[in-house]
């Protein structure tokens, strides 16, 4: 049976094309490409929809009945986005069983590149570790309900990256020095804070943490 391309598949395909057509699109790594595509789709598709759309496009690429059209599917790019979406889904599933203390979440997230921390008094638990796509879905930066701008979102993610890199550099330096159980790394946890009062803008909070280094 001939594959009929769905609207979600077209959205995913278009997002990949848009990222690739960007000024620096050809210089992106697969991880960077997937991150950009996920961010572009954040307000349009859920993680499950992205996974299904990726499956559909990969099926289209393998369908000989599509003729020359099948060769147009950016298979490697689609696979990278699919892998990223599946990883984020795994994180979402882990949230339901997350019984870590707030302090432990801060410590763990300071060296985690895949998730961000959000403190929202309307959620349970109040401090949650979520993926970037889910972040943009929960707290859109466009539209009448937006409580931050695209520039604010980019600044938050850049702050997260800056302190993450610093923590990982410290981690590597201590590792090379053959750390023992008493060693601690100074790091900074970056948290997006959602004010309890409706309509107030989101803000970024930086919290100092000490990361124990196992021998």
Beta strands, then each sheet from edge to edge (+ up, - down):
strand 1: 115-120
strand 2: 127-131
strand 3: 184-194
strand 4: 203-212
sheet 1: 2+ 1- 3- 4+
end
